[in-house]
Amino acid sequence: MKKVTLMAIAILFSAATVFAADTHTSKMASDTTKKVKPAKVQYTCTMHPEVLSDKPGKCPKCGMALVKKTGAKKKPAEKMKM
C-alpha cells in the first residue's frame, strides 16, 4: 500500500513539474515574439530640409520628389596641416 501511495505522489509531483515548466516556457516564448514597431520613416526635400512628410510625394516649395530622411552622417575628420 505504501508503494502505491508513494508512486501516486511521485506521478502527481512529476505532472505538477511538467505543467509549471510548460507555463514558464510559454511566457518566455511570448516575450521573445513581441512585435517591434518599425522606425518611423520621414521624407524630406533635398533642397528644403525643413519640409518633412510621413509619405512620399513632391516638395510644396519646389516640386522635387521627396526622399527618405536618413540619420545625420558624420563628416570624416579633416587632417590638420602643420
PyMOL Python script that loads the backbone (N, CA, C, O; Angstrom):
from pymol import cmd

cmd.read_pdbstr("""\
ATOM      1  N   MET A   1       0.820  -1.188   0.000  1.00  0.00           N
ATOM      2  CA  MET A   1       0.000   0.000   0.000  1.00  0.00           C
ATOM      3  C   MET A   1       0.864   1.251   0.000  1.00  0.00           C
ATOM      4  O   MET A   1       0.531   2.245  -0.645  1.00  0.00           O
ATOM      5  N   LYS A   2       1.996   1.197   0.741  1.00  0.00           N
ATOM      6  CA  LYS A   2       2.868   2.356   0.798  1.00  0.00           C
ATOM      7  C   LYS A   2       3.506   2.634  -0.564  1.00  0.00           C
ATOM      8  O   LYS A   2       3.723   3.787  -0.937  1.00  0.00           O
ATOM      9  N   LYS A   3       3.807   1.542  -1.312  1.00  0.00           N
ATOM     10  CA  LYS A   3       4.401   1.721  -2.627  1.00  0.00           C
ATOM     11  C   LYS A   3       3.438   2.427  -3.576  1.00  0.00           C
ATOM     12  O   LYS A   3       3.852   3.284  -4.356  1.00  0.00           O
ATOM     13  N   VAL A   4       2.188   2.078  -3.514  1.00  0.00           N
ATOM     14  CA  VAL A   4       1.173   2.683  -4.378  1.00  0.00           C
ATOM     15  C   VAL A   4       1.023   4.166  -4.042  1.00  0.00           C
ATOM     16  O   VAL A   4       0.922   4.999  -4.943  1.00  0.00           O
ATOM     17  N   THR A   5       1.010   4.494  -2.764  1.00  0.00           N
ATOM     18  CA  THR A   5       0.885   5.887  -2.337  1.00  0.00           C
ATOM     19  C   THR A   5       2.099   6.700  -2.780  1.00  0.00           C
ATOM     20  O   THR A   5       1.957   7.804  -3.306  1.00  0.00           O
ATOM     21  N   LEU A   6       3.281   6.154  -2.567  1.00  0.00           N
ATOM     22  CA  LEU A   6       4.498   6.852  -2.983  1.00  0.00           C
ATOM     23  C   LEU A   6       4.543   7.028  -4.500  1.00  0.00           C
ATOM     24  O   LEU A   6       4.967   8.073  -4.993  1.00  0.00           O
ATOM     25  N   MET A   7       4.104   6.001  -5.243  1.00  0.00           N
ATOM     26  CA  MET A   7       4.086   6.094  -6.697  1.00  0.00           C
ATOM     27  C   MET A   7       3.099   7.166  -7.159  1.00  0.00           C
ATOM     28  O   MET A   7       3.398   7.916  -8.087  1.00  0.00           O
ATOM     29  N   ALA A   8       1.933   7.246  -6.527  1.00  0.00           N
ATOM     30  CA  ALA A   8       0.929   8.256  -6.870  1.00  0.00           C
ATOM     31  C   ALA A   8       1.458   9.659  -6.585  1.00  0.00           C
ATOM     32  O   ALA A   8       1.260  10.574  -7.384  1.00  0.00           O
ATOM     33  N   ILE A   9       2.128   9.829  -5.452  1.00  0.00           N
ATOM     34  CA  ILE A   9       2.693  11.140  -5.099  1.00  0.00           C
ATOM     35  C   ILE A   9       3.776  11.514  -6.113  1.00  0.00           C
ATOM     36  O   ILE A   9       3.850  12.666  -6.541  1.00  0.00           O
ATOM     37  N   ALA A  10       4.611  10.558  -6.495  1.00  0.00           N
ATOM     38  CA  ALA A  10       5.673  10.825  -7.464  1.00  0.00           C
ATOM     39  C   ALA A  10       5.091  11.242  -8.814  1.00  0.00           C
ATOM     40  O   ALA A  10       5.603  12.158  -9.457  1.00  0.00           O
ATOM     41  N   ILE A  11       4.021  10.571  -9.242  1.00  0.00           N
ATOM     42  CA  ILE A  11       3.378  10.909 -10.515  1.00  0.00           C
ATOM     43  C   ILE A  11       2.761  12.300 -10.444  1.00  0.00           C
ATOM     44  O   ILE A  11       2.910  13.087 -11.379  1.00  0.00           O
ATOM     45  N   LEU A  12       2.079  12.613  -9.361  1.00  0.00           N
ATOM     46  CA  LEU A  12       1.479  13.940  -9.211  1.00  0.00           C
ATOM     47  C   LEU A  12       2.548  15.030  -9.184  1.00  0.00           C
ATOM     48  O   LEU A  12       2.382  16.082  -9.800  1.00  0.00           O
ATOM     49  N   PHE A  13       3.650  14.775  -8.468  1.00  0.00           N
ATOM     50  CA  PHE A  13       4.741  15.739  -8.406  1.00  0.00           C
ATOM     51  C   PHE A  13       5.352  15.954  -9.792  1.00  0.00           C
ATOM     52  O   PHE A  13       5.653  17.086 -10.170  1.00  0.00           O
ATOM     53  N   SER A  14       5.534  14.879 -10.543  1.00  0.00           N
ATOM     54  CA  SER A  14       6.086  14.980 -11.898  1.00  0.00           C
ATOM     55  C   SER A  14       5.152  15.770 -12.814  1.00  0.00           C
ATOM     56  O   SER A  14       5.600  16.611 -13.593  1.00  0.00           O
ATOM     57  N   ALA A  15       3.862  15.495 -12.714  1.00  0.00           N
ATOM     58  CA  ALA A  15       2.893  16.197 -13.543  1.00  0.00           C
ATOM     59  C   ALA A  15       2.874  17.688 -13.206  1.00  0.00           C
ATOM     60  O   ALA A  15       2.807  18.532 -14.099  1.00  0.00           O
ATOM     61  N   ALA A  16       2.933  18.005 -11.908  1.00  0.00           N
ATOM     62  CA  ALA A  16       2.943  19.409 -11.495  1.00  0.00           C
ATOM     63  C   ALA A  16       4.191  20.118 -12.016  1.00  0.00           C
ATOM     64  O   ALA A  16       4.128  21.278 -12.422  1.00  0.00           O
ATOM     65  N   THR A  17       5.317  19.418 -12.003  1.00  0.00           N
ATOM     66  CA  THR A  17       6.566  19.988 -12.502  1.00  0.00           C
ATOM     67  C   THR A  17       6.492  20.253 -14.002  1.00  0.00           C
ATOM     68  O   THR A  17       6.947  21.297 -14.470  1.00  0.00           O
ATOM     69  N   VAL A  18       5.929  19.327 -14.748  1.00  0.00           N
ATOM     70  CA  VAL A  18       5.801  19.491 -16.193  1.00  0.00           C
ATOM     71  C   VAL A  18       4.910  20.682 -16.514  1.00  0.00           C
ATOM     72  O   VAL A  18       5.253  21.483 -17.384  1.00  0.00           O
ATOM     73  N   PHE A  19       3.779  20.818 -15.838  1.00  0.00           N
ATOM     74  CA  PHE A  19       2.882  21.941 -16.106  1.00  0.00           C
ATOM     75  C   PHE A  19       3.505  23.272 -15.702  1.00  0.00           C
ATOM     76  O   PHE A  19       3.321  24.279 -16.384  1.00  0.00           O
ATOM     77  N   ALA A  20       4.233  23.278 -14.607  1.00  0.00           N
ATOM     78  CA  ALA A  20       4.896  24.510 -14.174  1.00  0.00           C
ATOM     79  C   ALA A  20       5.967  24.908 -15.182  1.00  0.00           C
ATOM     80  O   ALA A  20       6.100  26.088 -15.508  1.00  0.00           O
ATOM     81  N   ALA A  21       6.725  23.951 -15.676  1.00  0.00           N
ATOM     82  CA  ALA A  21       7.767  24.240 -16.657  1.00  0.00           C
ATOM     83  C   ALA A  21       7.147  24.699 -17.969  1.00  0.00           C
ATOM     84  O   ALA A  21       7.679  25.604 -18.613  1.00  0.00           O
ATOM     85  N   ASP A  22       6.046  24.102 -18.376  1.00  0.00           N
ATOM     86  CA  ASP A  22       5.378  24.483 -19.620  1.00  0.00           C
ATOM     87  C   ASP A  22       4.859  25.911 -19.540  1.00  0.00           C
ATOM     88  O   ASP A  22       4.974  26.653 -20.515  1.00  0.00           O
ATOM     89  N   THR A  23       4.295  26.316 -18.418  1.00  0.00           N
ATOM     90  CA  THR A  23       3.787  27.673 -18.254  1.00  0.00           C
ATOM     91  C   THR A  23       4.924  28.665 -18.352  1.00  0.00           C
ATOM     92  O   THR A  23       4.784  29.706 -18.994  1.00  0.00           O
ATOM     93  N   HIS A  24       6.047  28.362 -17.728  1.00  0.00           N
ATOM     94  CA  HIS A  24       7.202  29.253 -17.767  1.00  0.00           C
ATOM     95  C   HIS A  24       7.742  29.380 -19.190  1.00  0.00           C
ATOM     96  O   HIS A  24       8.110  30.475 -19.614  1.00  0.00           O
ATOM     97  N   THR A  25       7.792  28.284 -19.923  1.00  0.00           N
ATOM     98  CA  THR A  25       8.299  28.296 -21.289  1.00  0.00           C
ATOM     99  C   THR A  25       7.400  29.121 -22.188  1.00  0.00           C
ATOM    100  O   THR A  25       7.900  29.880 -23.018  1.00  0.00           O
ATOM    101  N   SER A  26       6.096  28.998 -22.051  1.00  0.00           N
ATOM    102  CA  SER A  26       5.200  29.752 -22.917  1.00  0.00           C
ATOM    103  C   SER A  26       5.278  31.239 -22.632  1.00  0.00           C
ATOM    104  O   SER A  26       5.100  32.044 -23.546  1.00  0.00           O
ATOM    105  N   LYS A  27       5.537  31.626 -21.398  1.00  0.00           N
ATOM    106  CA  LYS A  27       5.708  33.050 -21.092  1.00  0.00           C
ATOM    107  C   LYS A  27       6.966  33.582 -21.750  1.00  0.00           C
ATOM    108  O   LYS A  27       6.977  34.691 -22.285  1.00  0.00           O
ATOM    109  N   MET A  28       8.036  32.781 -21.708  1.00  0.00           N
ATOM    110  CA  MET A  28       9.276  33.217 -22.328  1.00  0.00           C
ATOM    111  C   MET A  28       9.104  33.334 -23.833  1.00  0.00           C
ATOM    112  O   MET A  28       9.624  34.266 -24.446  1.00  0.00           O
ATOM    113  N   ALA A  29       8.392  32.413 -24.426  1.00  0.00           N
ATOM    114  CA  ALA A  29       8.185  32.441 -25.865  1.00  0.00           C
ATOM    115  C   ALA A  29       7.373  33.667 -26.258  1.00  0.00           C
ATOM    116  O   ALA A  29       7.662  34.289 -27.280  1.00  0.00           O
ATOM    117  N   SER A  30       6.373  34.026 -25.475  1.00  0.00           N
ATOM    118  CA  SER A  30       5.569  35.186 -25.814  1.00  0.00           C
ATOM    119  C   SER A  30       6.363  36.472 -25.638  1.00  0.00           C
ATOM    120  O   SER A  30       6.106  37.450 -26.340  1.00  0.00           O
ATOM    121  N   ASP A  31       7.332  36.491 -24.708  1.00  0.00           N
ATOM    122  CA  ASP A  31       8.163  37.674 -24.527  1.00  0.00           C
ATOM    123  C   ASP A  31       9.080  37.882 -25.722  1.00  0.00           C
ATOM    124  O   ASP A  31       9.328  39.021 -26.118  1.00  0.00           O
ATOM    125  N   THR A  32       9.580  36.812 -26.295  1.00  0.00           N
ATOM    126  CA  THR A  32      10.512  36.939 -27.408  1.00  0.00           C
ATOM    127  C   THR A  32       9.802  37.181 -28.727  1.00  0.00           C
ATOM    128  O   THR A  32      10.443  37.590 -29.694  1.00  0.00           O
ATOM    129  N   THR A  33       8.503  36.942 -28.799  1.00  0.00           N
ATOM    130  CA  THR A  33       7.788  37.133 -30.050  1.00  0.00           C
ATOM    131  C   THR A  33       7.015  38.440 -30.075  1.00  0.00           C
ATOM    132  O   THR A  33       6.161  38.634 -30.940  1.00  0.00           O
ATOM    133  N   LYS A  34       7.297  39.334 -29.147  1.00  0.00           N
ATOM    134  CA  LYS A  34       6.608  40.620 -29.164  1.00  0.00           C
ATOM    135  C   LYS A  34       6.989  41.371 -30.429  1.00  0.00           C
ATOM    136  O   LYS A  34       8.139  41.341 -30.866  1.00  0.00           O
ATOM    137  N   LYS A  35       6.020  42.035 -31.000  1.00  0.00           N
ATOM    138  CA  LYS A  35       6.278  42.772 -32.224  1.00  0.00           C
ATOM    139  C   LYS A  35       6.969  44.090 -31.895  1.00  0.00           C
ATOM    140  O   LYS A  35       6.578  44.808 -30.974  1.00  0.00           O
ATOM    141  N   VAL A  36       7.992  44.384 -32.662  1.00  0.00           N
ATOM    142  CA  VAL A  36       8.723  45.632 -32.503  1.00  0.00           C
ATOM    143  C   VAL A  36       8.213  46.594 -33.565  1.00  0.00           C
ATOM    144  O   VAL A  36       8.121  46.242 -34.741  1.00  0.00           O
ATOM    145  N   LYS A  37       7.888  47.792 -33.150  1.00  0.00           N
ATOM    146  CA  LYS A  37       7.393  48.777 -34.104  1.00  0.00           C
ATOM    147  C   LYS A  37       8.541  49.235 -34.994  1.00  0.00           C
ATOM    148  O   LYS A  37       9.633  49.533 -34.511  1.00  0.00           O
ATOM    149  N   PRO A  38       8.285  49.287 -36.295  1.00  0.00           N
ATOM    150  CA  PRO A  38       9.349  49.769 -37.177  1.00  0.00           C
ATOM    151  C   PRO A  38       9.595  51.263 -36.951  1.00  0.00           C
ATOM    152  O   PRO A  38       8.714  51.993 -36.500  1.00  0.00           O
ATOM    153  N   ALA A  39      10.789  51.686 -37.270  1.00  0.00           N
ATOM    154  CA  ALA A  39      11.130  53.091 -37.091  1.00  0.00           C
ATOM    155  C   ALA A  39      10.257  53.934 -38.011  1.00  0.00           C
ATOM    156  O   ALA A  39       9.956  53.533 -39.135  1.00  0.00           O
ATOM    157  N   LYS A  40       9.859  55.089 -37.531  1.00  0.00           N
ATOM    158  CA  LYS A  40       9.015  55.983 -38.306  1.00  0.00           C
ATOM    159  C   LYS A  40       9.840  56.558 -39.457  1.00  0.00           C
ATOM    160  O   LYS A  40      10.923  57.102 -39.242  1.00  0.00           O
ATOM    161  N   VAL A  41       9.323  56.435 -40.674  1.00  0.00           N
ATOM    162  CA  VAL A  41      10.017  56.920 -41.852  1.00  0.00           C
ATOM    163  C   VAL A  41       9.497  58.306 -42.187  1.00  0.00           C
ATOM    164  O   VAL A  41       8.289  58.542 -42.214  1.00  0.00           O
ATOM    165  N   GLN A  42      10.423  59.216 -42.441  1.00  0.00           N
ATOM    166  CA  GLN A  42      10.046  60.561 -42.864  1.00  0.00           C
ATOM    167  C   GLN A  42      10.684  60.849 -44.210  1.00  0.00           C
ATOM    168  O   GLN A  42      11.753  60.330 -44.530  1.00  0.00           O
ATOM    169  N   TYR A  43      10.026  61.668 -44.981  1.00  0.00           N
ATOM    170  CA  TYR A  43      10.514  62.057 -46.286  1.00  0.00           C
ATOM    171  C   TYR A  43      10.786  63.554 -46.259  1.00  0.00           C
ATOM    172  O   TYR A  43      10.068  64.317 -45.614  1.00  0.00           O
ATOM    173  N   THR A  44      11.833  63.963 -46.969  1.00  0.00           N
ATOM    174  CA  THR A  44      12.222  65.366 -46.984  1.00  0.00           C
ATOM    175  C   THR A  44      12.686  65.750 -48.380  1.00  0.00           C
ATOM    176  O   THR A  44      12.976  64.893 -49.215  1.00  0.00           O
ATOM    177  N   CYS A  45      12.749  67.037 -48.613  1.00  0.00           N
ATOM    178  CA  CYS A  45      13.233  67.568 -49.882  1.00  0.00           C
ATOM    179  C   CYS A  45      14.734  67.783 -49.760  1.00  0.00           C
ATOM    180  O   CYS A  45      15.220  68.241 -48.726  1.00  0.00           O
ATOM    181  N   THR A  46      15.469  67.450 -50.823  1.00  0.00           N
ATOM    182  CA  THR A  46      16.917  67.647 -50.767  1.00  0.00           C
ATOM    183  C   THR A  46      17.282  69.128 -50.789  1.00  0.00           C
ATOM    184  O   THR A  46      18.335  69.508 -50.276  1.00  0.00           O
ATOM    185  N   MET A  47      16.450  69.949 -51.360  1.00  0.00           N
ATOM    186  CA  MET A  47      16.725  71.389 -51.413  1.00  0.00           C
ATOM    187  C   MET A  47      16.150  72.136 -50.217  1.00  0.00           C
ATOM    188  O   MET A  47      16.646  73.202 -49.852  1.00  0.00           O
ATOM    189  N   HIS A  48      15.118  71.589 -49.611  1.00  0.00           N
ATOM    190  CA  HIS A  48      14.442  72.231 -48.473  1.00  0.00           C
ATOM    191  C   HIS A  48      14.313  71.223 -47.339  1.00  0.00           C
ATOM    192  O   HIS A  48      13.258  70.609 -47.184  1.00  0.00           O
ATOM    193  N   PRO A  49      15.371  71.040 -46.538  1.00  0.00           N
ATOM    194  CA  PRO A  49      15.339  70.012 -45.482  1.00  0.00           C
ATOM    195  C   PRO A  49      14.305  70.275 -44.389  1.00  0.00           C
ATOM    196  O   PRO A  49      14.002  69.379 -43.601  1.00  0.00           O
ATOM    197  N   GLU A  50      13.771  71.464 -44.333  1.00  0.00           N
ATOM    198  CA  GLU A  50      12.744  71.749 -43.324  1.00  0.00           C
ATOM    199  C   GLU A  50      11.387  71.165 -43.699  1.00  0.00           C
ATOM    200  O   GLU A  50      10.494  71.078 -42.856  1.00  0.00           O
ATOM    201  N   VAL A  51      11.226  70.763 -44.969  1.00  0.00           N
ATOM    202  CA  VAL A  51       9.985  70.139 -45.433  1.00  0.00           C
ATOM    203  C   VAL A  51      10.028  68.668 -45.045  1.00  0.00           C
ATOM    204  O   VAL A  51      10.905  67.932 -45.495  1.00  0.00           O
ATOM    205  N   LEU A  52       9.082  68.237 -44.211  1.00  0.00           N
ATOM    206  CA  LEU A  52       9.004  66.846 -43.764  1.00  0.00           C
ATOM    207  C   LEU A  52       7.623  66.285 -44.066  1.00  0.00           C
ATOM    208  O   LEU A  52       6.620  66.994 -43.984  1.00  0.00           O
ATOM    209  N   SER A  53       7.582  64.999 -44.416  1.00  0.00           N
ATOM    210  CA  SER A  53       6.315  64.339 -44.699  1.00  0.00           C
ATOM    211  C   SER A  53       6.403  62.890 -44.242  1.00  0.00           C
ATOM    212  O   SER A  53       7.488  62.311 -44.199  1.00  0.00           O
ATOM    213  N   ASP A  54       5.248  62.300 -43.897  1.00  0.00           N
ATOM    214  CA  ASP A  54       5.194  60.902 -43.493  1.00  0.00           C
ATOM    215  C   ASP A  54       5.086  59.961 -44.690  1.00  0.00           C
ATOM    216  O   ASP A  54       5.235  58.749 -44.541  1.00  0.00           O
ATOM    217  N   LYS A  55       4.831  60.505 -45.860  1.00  0.00           N
ATOM    218  CA  LYS A  55       4.687  59.678 -47.056  1.00  0.00           C
ATOM    219  C   LYS A  55       5.405  60.351 -48.223  1.00  0.00           C
ATOM    220  O   LYS A  55       5.609  61.564 -48.211  1.00  0.00           O
ATOM    221  N   PRO A  56       5.788  59.568 -49.228  1.00  0.00           N
ATOM    222  CA  PRO A  56       6.481  60.162 -50.376  1.00  0.00           C
ATOM    223  C   PRO A  56       5.544  61.084 -51.144  1.00  0.00           C
ATOM    224  O   PRO A  56       4.322  60.948 -51.081  1.00  0.00           O
ATOM    225  N   GLY A  57       6.133  62.011 -51.859  1.00  0.00           N
ATOM    226  CA  GLY A  57       5.341  62.959 -52.638  1.00  0.00           C
ATOM    227  C   GLY A  57       6.259  63.988 -53.253  1.00  0.00           C
ATOM    228  O   GLY A  57       7.412  63.696 -53.569  1.00  0.00           O
ATOM    229  N   LYS A  58       5.744  65.200 -53.422  1.00  0.00           N
ATOM    230  CA  LYS A  58       6.529  66.284 -54.000  1.00  0.00           C
ATOM    231  C   LYS A  58       6.651  67.422 -52.994  1.00  0.00           C
ATOM    232  O   LYS A  58       5.760  67.647 -52.174  1.00  0.00           O
ATOM    233  N   CYS A  59       7.761  68.127 -53.072  1.00  0.00           N
ATOM    234  CA  CYS A  59       8.001  69.274 -52.197  1.00  0.00           C
ATOM    235  C   CYS A  59       7.025  70.391 -52.572  1.00  0.00           C
ATOM    236  O   CYS A  59       6.901  70.726 -53.750  1.00  0.00           O
ATOM    237  N   PRO A  60       6.335  70.970 -51.594  1.00  0.00           N
ATOM    238  CA  PRO A  60       5.392  72.045 -51.911  1.00  0.00           C
ATOM    239  C   PRO A  60       6.100  73.329 -52.348  1.00  0.00           C
ATOM    240  O   PRO A  60       5.463  74.197 -52.946  1.00  0.00           O
ATOM    241  N   LYS A  61       7.385  73.472 -52.070  1.00  0.00           N
ATOM    242  CA  LYS A  61       8.118  74.692 -52.427  1.00  0.00           C
ATOM    243  C   LYS A  61       8.686  74.634 -53.842  1.00  0.00           C
ATOM    244  O   LYS A  61       8.576  75.598 -54.599  1.00  0.00           O
ATOM    245  N   CYS A  62       9.302  73.486 -54.202  1.00  0.00           N
ATOM    246  CA  CYS A  62       9.973  73.428 -55.498  1.00  0.00           C
ATOM    247  C   CYS A  62       9.450  72.333 -56.419  1.00  0.00           C
ATOM    248  O   CYS A  62       9.761  72.339 -57.610  1.00  0.00           O
ATOM    249  N   GLY A  63       8.663  71.391 -55.898  1.00  0.00           N
ATOM    250  CA  GLY A  63       8.100  70.333 -56.728  1.00  0.00           C
ATOM    251  C   GLY A  63       8.995  69.119 -56.898  1.00  0.00           C
ATOM    252  O   GLY A  63       8.624  68.178 -57.600  1.00  0.00           O
ATOM    253  N   MET A  64      10.169  69.116 -56.269  1.00  0.00           N
ATOM    254  CA  MET A  64      11.059  67.959 -56.372  1.00  0.00           C
ATOM    255  C   MET A  64      10.479  66.794 -55.579  1.00  0.00           C
ATOM    256  O   MET A  64       9.701  66.988 -54.645  1.00  0.00           O
ATOM    257  N   ALA A  65      10.868  65.585 -55.964  1.00  0.00           N
ATOM    258  CA  ALA A  65      10.405  64.393 -55.258  1.00  0.00           C
ATOM    259  C   ALA A  65      11.031  64.341 -53.872  1.00  0.00           C
ATOM    260  O   ALA A  65      12.215  64.633 -53.701  1.00  0.00           O
ATOM    261  N   LEU A  66      10.219  63.964 -52.879  1.00  0.00           N
ATOM    262  CA  LEU A  66      10.732  63.811 -51.516  1.00  0.00           C
ATOM    263  C   LEU A  66      11.472  62.486 -51.410  1.00  0.00           C
ATOM    264  O   LEU A  66      11.075  61.489 -52.013  1.00  0.00           O
ATOM    265  N   VAL A  67      12.555  62.487 -50.632  1.00  0.00           N
ATOM    266  CA  VAL A  67      13.356  61.279 -50.440  1.00  0.00           C
ATOM    267  C   VAL A  67      13.320  60.900 -48.972  1.00  0.00           C
ATOM    268  O   VAL A  67      13.039  61.730 -48.107  1.00  0.00           O
ATOM    269  N   LYS A  68      13.613  59.609 -48.699  1.00  0.00           N
ATOM    270  CA  LYS A  68      13.627  59.147 -47.313  1.00  0.00           C
ATOM    271  C   LYS A  68      14.695  59.897 -46.540  1.00  0.00           C
ATOM    272  O   LYS A  68      15.818  60.074 -47.011  1.00  0.00           O
ATOM    273  N   LYS A  69      14.324  60.334 -45.345  1.00  0.00           N
ATOM    274  CA  LYS A  69      15.273  61.044 -44.495  1.00  0.00           C
ATOM    275  C   LYS A  69      16.118  60.011 -43.762  1.00  0.00           C
ATOM    276  O   LYS A  69      15.594  59.071 -43.164  1.00  0.00           O
ATOM    277  N   THR A  70      17.421  60.199 -43.818  1.00  0.00           N
ATOM    278  CA  THR A  70      18.337  59.315 -43.117  1.00  0.00           C
ATOM    279  C   THR A  70      18.987  60.080 -41.984  1.00  0.00           C
ATOM    280  O   THR A  70      18.934  61.309 -41.940  1.00  0.00           O
ATOM    281  N   GLY A  71      19.600  59.348 -41.070  1.00  0.00           N
ATOM    282  CA  GLY A  71      20.272  59.982 -39.945  1.00  0.00           C
ATOM    283  C   GLY A  71      21.396  60.882 -40.427  1.00  0.00           C
ATOM    284  O   GLY A  71      21.922  60.695 -41.524  1.00  0.00           O
ATOM    285  N   ALA A  72      21.761  61.852 -39.613  1.00  0.00           N
ATOM    286  CA  ALA A  72      22.830  62.772 -39.971  1.00  0.00           C
ATOM    287  C   ALA A  72      24.131  61.996 -40.093  1.00  0.00           C
ATOM    288  O   ALA A  72      24.523  61.267 -39.182  1.00  0.00           O
ATOM    289  N   LYS A  73      24.782  62.159 -41.210  1.00  0.00           N
ATOM    290  CA  LYS A  73      26.041  61.468 -41.427  1.00  0.00           C
ATOM    291  C   LYS A  73      27.173  62.353 -40.919  1.00  0.00           C
ATOM    292  O   LYS A  73      27.208  63.559 -41.164  1.00  0.00           O
ATOM    293  N   LYS A  74      28.085  61.722 -40.214  1.00  0.00           N
ATOM    294  CA  LYS A  74      29.229  62.463 -39.704  1.00  0.00           C
ATOM    295  C   LYS A  74      30.248  62.622 -40.820  1.00  0.00           C
ATOM    296  O   LYS A  74      30.529  61.687 -41.569  1.00  0.00           O
ATOM    297  N   LYS A  75      30.794  63.829 -40.912  1.00  0.00           N
ATOM    298  CA  LYS A  75      31.840  64.064 -41.881  1.00  0.00           C
ATOM    299  C   LYS A  75      33.142  63.511 -41.331  1.00  0.00           C
ATOM    300  O   LYS A  75      33.384  63.577 -40.126  1.00  0.00           O
ATOM    301  N   PRO A  76      33.976  62.970 -42.194  1.00  0.00           N
ATOM    302  CA  PRO A  76      35.251  62.462 -41.696  1.00  0.00           C
ATOM    303  C   PRO A  76      36.097  63.616 -41.174  1.00  0.00           C
ATOM    304  O   PRO A  76      36.078  64.718 -41.722  1.00  0.00           O
ATOM    305  N   ALA A  77      36.821  63.347 -40.131  1.00  0.00           N
ATOM    306  CA  ALA A  77      37.657  64.387 -39.528  1.00  0.00           C
ATOM    307  C   ALA A  77      38.739  64.818 -40.510  1.00  0.00           C
ATOM    308  O   ALA A  77      39.428  63.991 -41.108  1.00  0.00           O
ATOM    309  N   GLU A  78      38.869  66.118 -40.659  1.00  0.00           N
ATOM    310  CA  GLU A  78      39.881  66.649 -41.562  1.00  0.00           C
ATOM    311  C   GLU A  78      41.250  66.558 -40.915  1.00  0.00           C
ATOM    312  O   GLU A  78      41.406  66.749 -39.709  1.00  0.00           O
ATOM    313  N   LYS A  79      42.226  66.263 -41.738  1.00  0.00           N
ATOM    314  CA  LYS A  79      43.585  66.201 -41.224  1.00  0.00           C
ATOM    315  C   LYS A  79      44.105  67.621 -41.051  1.00  0.00           C
ATOM    316  O   LYS A  79      43.939  68.479 -41.919  1.00  0.00           O
ATOM    317  N   MET A  80      44.726  67.837 -39.930  1.00  0.00           N
ATOM    318  CA  MET A  80      45.275  69.162 -39.651  1.00  0.00           C
ATOM    319  C   MET A  80      46.624  69.310 -40.339  1.00  0.00           C
ATOM    320  O   MET A  80      47.476  68.425 -40.266  1.00  0.00           O
ATOM    321  N   LYS A  81      46.799  70.427 -40.997  1.00  0.00           N
ATOM    322  CA  LYS A  81      48.079  70.718 -41.648  1.00  0.00           C
ATOM    323  C   LYS A  81      48.954  71.484 -40.670  1.00  0.00           C
ATOM    324  O   LYS A  81      48.508  72.428 -40.018  1.00  0.00           O
ATOM    325  N   MET A  82      50.180  71.068 -40.584  1.00  0.00           N
ATOM    326  CA  MET A  82      51.103  71.760 -39.682  1.00  0.00           C
ATOM    327  C   MET A  82      52.226  72.372 -40.430  1.00  0.00           C
ATOM    328  O   MET A  82      53.101  72.996 -39.830  1.00  0.00           O
TER     329      MET A  82
END
""", "prot")
cmd.dss("prot")
cmd.show_as("cartoon", "prot")
cmd.util.cbc("prot")
cmd.orient("prot")
